């Protein structure tokens, strides 16, 4: 906006100068017509003045054309910048704001912050959301904050056609059939969110050397293929903070791991 104001002020100033020169020329011409008592003296005085003014007008006109060309280039650059800014969608803007708040792109997230970051990234979804869950199910989903996020994911699926898929990981079949895990499965089923399951011991068996993610990095969510929120957990599988990952090299292993995991996991 400041650039536009400066350009506008310069344009007004230049054209006002050209108008002044033209007005002086008209006034001298009128003086010549009215005071033509001594034609020779008037001509001697006015002709050089008019010639000088004409040269000034021609010079100013050339200058204006050159400045118009420069301004057009400035306007073109400004328009391109504005289009680039407009091209940043709400999803990207949310992520940029989170980066700014955390201080850097690939940043640790405190346990007290992680639900808020998870919620904001969920609200910014525009295309897809892929996630695993290995953290204790009661600890992860047995609270109002997590339930609100599941409701937000459901709304994204219904209203924005966001694709959402999850893979639940448990230590064994007994855990899967326990009350906390079953309550979590029901919560997702009621929301229409597709969920698959695999036992932790089966991951190495099924994926072998294709596996690229360590055990302590198995709980994560991928937002629009552009951000990974990775949960950290302690020995009891309780949330112990997390980390945000940006950049293709950081994110690609998680996308590939999720696809492999999804293909071998069983639908619930």
C-alpha positions in Angstrom: 0.0 0.0 0.0 2.8 2.4 0.8 4.4 1.8 -2.6 1.0 2.6 -4.3 0.8 5.9 -2.4 4.3 6.8 -3.5 3.7 6.0 -7.1 0.4 8.0 -7.1 2.1 11.0 -5.5 4.9 10.9 -8.1 2.5 10.7 -11.0 0.4 13.7 -9.7 3.6 15.8 -9.2 4.9 15.1 -12.8 1.7 15.8 -14.5 1.1 19.0 -12.5 4.6 20.2 -13.6 3.6 19.6 -17.3 0.4 21.5 -16.7 2.3 24.4 -15.3 4.5 24.7 -18.3 1.6 24.6 -20.7 -0.2 27.2 -18.7 2.8 29.6 -18.8 3.0 29.2 -22.6 -0.7 30.1 -23.0 -0.3 33.1 -20.7 2.7 34.4 -22.8 0.7 33.9 -26.0 -2.2 35.9 -24.6 0.2 38.7 -23.5 1.6 38.8 -27.0 -1.9 39.1 -28.5 -2.9 41.9 -26.1 0.2 44.0 -26.0 1.3 43.9 -29.6 2.1 47.7 -29.6 5.7 47.1 -30.4 5.6 43.9 -32.4 9.4 43.6 -32.8 10.1 43.9 -29.0 7.3 41.5 -28.1 8.6 38.9 -30.6 12.2 39.3 -29.3 11.0 38.7 -25.8 8.3 36.0 -26.3 9.8 33.8 -29.1 12.8 32.7 -27.0 10.5 32.2 -24.0 8.0 30.2 -26.0 10.9 28.2 -27.6 12.3 27.5 -24.1 8.9 26.5 -22.8 8.4 24.2 -25.8 11.7 22.5 -25.1 10.8 22.1 -21.4 7.4 20.6 -22.4 9.1 18.1 -24.8 11.6 17.2 -22.2 9.0 16.8 -19.5 6.8 14.7 -21.9 9.8 12.4 -22.6 10.5 12.1 -18.9 6.9 11.2 -18.3 6.9 8.5 -20.9 10.1 7.0 -19.3 8.6 7.2 -15.8 5.4 5.6 -17.1 7.5 2.7 -18.3 9.3 2.4 -15.0 6.0 2.7 -13.0 4.4 0.0 -15.2 7.3 -2.4 -14.3 6.8 -1.4 -10.6 3.1 -2.1 -10.8 3.7 -5.4 -12.6 6.1 -6.5 -9.8 3.6 -5.3 -7.1 0.8 -7.2 -8.8 2.9 -10.3 -9.0 3.8 -10.0 -5.3 0.1 -9.5 -4.4 -0.9 -12.5 -6.4 1.8 -14.6 -4.6 0.5 -13.4 -1.2 -3.1 -14.2 -2.3 -1.9 -17.6 -3.3 -1.0 -18.5 0.3 -4.1 -20.3 1.5 -5.4 -20.5 5.0 -3.6 -23.8 5.6 -0.2 -22.4 4.7 -0.8 -19.2 6.6 -1.7 -21.2 9.8 1.6 -23.2 9.4 3.6 -20.0 8.9 2.1 -18.5 12.0 2.9 -21.7 14.0 6.5 -21.6 12.7 6.8 -18.0 13.8 5.4 -18.8 17.3 7.7 -21.7 17.8 10.7 -19.8 16.6 11.9 -22.1 13.8 10.5 -24.5 11.2 11.5 -27.9 12.6 10.7 -27.2 16.3 10.0 -29.1 19.4 6.5 -28.7 20.8 5.9 -28.9 24.6 3.3 -31.3 25.9 1.2 -28.4 27.0 1.2 -27.0 23.5 0.7 -30.1 21.4 -3.1 -30.3 21.5 -3.4 -26.7 20.5 -1.0 -27.2 17.6 -2.8 -30.4 16.6 -6.2 -28.6 16.6 -5.0 -25.6 14.6 -3.3 -27.8 12.0 -6.5 -29.9 11.8 -8.6 -26.8 11.2 -6.3 -25.7 8.4 -6.6 -29.0 6.5 -7.5 -28.7 2.8 -6.6 -32.0 1.1 -5.7 -34.9 3.3 -4.8 -36.1 6.8 -2.9 -39.4 7.5 -2.1 -40.5 11.0 -0.9 -43.3 13.2 -1.7 -43.8 16.8 0.4 -45.8 19.3 0.1 -43.5 22.4 -2.1 -44.9 25.2 -5.6 -44.6 23.8 -7.2 -43.3 27.0 -4.5 -40.8 27.4 -4.7 -39.7 23.8 -8.5 -39.6 23.2 -10.1 -39.7 26.6 -10.5 -35.9 26.9 -12.7 -33.2 25.6 -9.9 -31.6 23.6 -9.3 -34.8 21.5 -13.0 -35.3 21.0 -13.3 -31.7 19.6 -10.4 -32.5 17.2 -12.2 -35.6 16.0 -15.3 -33.5 15.4 -13.2 -31.0 13.5 -11.8 -33.9 11.3 -15.3 -35.1 10.7 -16.4 -31.6 9.6 -13.4 -31.4 7.2 -14.4 -34.7 5.6 -18.0 -33.7 5.2 -17.7 -30.0 4.3 -14.3 -29.8 2.5 -13.9 -33.3 1.2 -10.6 -33.8 3.1 -9.4 -37.4 2.9 -8.6 -38.8 6.4 -7.1 -42.2 7.2 -5.6 -43.6 10.4 -3.7 -46.7 11.4 -4.0 -47.8 15.1 -1.0 -49.6 16.5 -1.3 -51.8 19.7 1.2 -54.0 21.5 -1.1 -57.0 21.1 -4.7 -58.1 20.3 -5.7 -57.9 24.0 -5.0 -54.2 24.0 -7.1 -53.7 20.8 -10.1 -55.4 22.4 -9.7 -53.4 25.7 -12.2 -50.7 26.7 -10.0 -47.7 25.9 -9.0 -48.8 22.4 -12.6 -49.9 21.6 -14.0 -46.6 22.8 -11.5 -44.8 20.5 -12.4 -47.1 17.5 -16.1 -46.4 18.1 -15.5 -42.6 18.3 -13.8 -42.7 14.9 -16.4 -45.1 13.4 -19.2 -42.8 14.5 -17.4 -39.9 12.9 -17.0 -41.8 9.6 -13.2 -41.8 9.9 -11.6 -45.0 8.3 -9.3 -46.8 10.8 -7.0 -49.7 10.3 -5.0 -51.7 12.8 -1.7 -53.5 13.1 0.1 -55.0 16.1 3.5 -53.5 16.8 5.3 -56.8 16.5 3.8 -57.3 13.0 5.3 -54.1 11.6 8.9 -55.5 11.2 7.5 -58.8 10.0 5.4 -57.2 7.3 7.6 -54.3 6.3 11.1 -55.6 6.9 13.8 -53.4 5.5 11.2 -51.1 3.9 10.5 -49.7 7.3 12.1 -46.2 7.7 10.6 -45.0 11.0 12.0 -45.9 14.4 9.8 -47.2 17.2 9.8 -44.0 19.2 8.7 -42.0 16.1 5.7 -44.2 15.2 3.0 -41.8 16.4 2.5 -39.0 13.9 0.1 -37.1 11.7 0.7 -35.8 8.2 -1.2 -32.6 7.2 -1.8 -32.1 3.5 1.5 -33.8 2.7 3.4 -30.7 3.9 3.7 -30.9 7.7 4.3 -33.7 10.1 3.3 -33.5 13.8 5.2 -36.2 15.6 4.2 -37.1 19.2 6.9 -38.1 21.7 5.9 -40.6 24.4 7.4 -42.0 27.5 7.7 -45.7 28.6 4.0 -45.8 29.6 3.1 -44.4 26.2 1.9 -41.1 27.6 2.4 -37.9 25.7 5.8 -36.3 26.3 5.7 -33.4 23.9 6.3 -33.6 20.2 7.9 -32.1 17.2 6.8 -30.3 14.0 8.6 -31.3 10.8 8.6 -29.3 7.5 10.3 -29.8 4.2 10.2 -32.5 1.7 13.2 -34.5 3.0 11.8 -34.5 6.5 8.2 -35.4 5.5 8.8 -38.0 2.7 9.8 -40.9 5.0 6.6 -40.5 7.0 4.4 -40.5 3.9 6.1 -43.6 2.5 5.9 -45.4 5.9 2.2 -44.6 6.3 1.4 -45.9 2.8 3.3 -49.2 3.5 1.6 -49.5 7.0 -1.9 -48.8 5.6 -1.5 -51.5 2.9 -0.7 -54.2 5.5 -3.0 -53.0 8.3 -6.4 -54.5 8.8 -9.6 -52.4 8.5 -11.6 -52.1 11.7 
